[in-house]
């Protein structure tokens, strides 16, 4: 799944209906939701990116651990 469809999925997983999504001329994804749900949608996207960052940092940590173990062999 590409990152933009993952962002849309994160919003939908939060129970928020997407009214429209489209690509802007500058290449960014525009996702429209009911204005009353905007804050929740932003929180859902931020939570998605936090989780992605955590997973990335964990993988870097695991790679460092593997490299350290290999250096001791």
Secondary structure as UniProt FT lines:
FT   HELIX           3..13
FT   TURN            14..15
FT   STRAND          18..23
FT   TURN            25..26
FT   STRAND          29..33
FT   HELIX           35..37
FT   HELIX           38..72
//
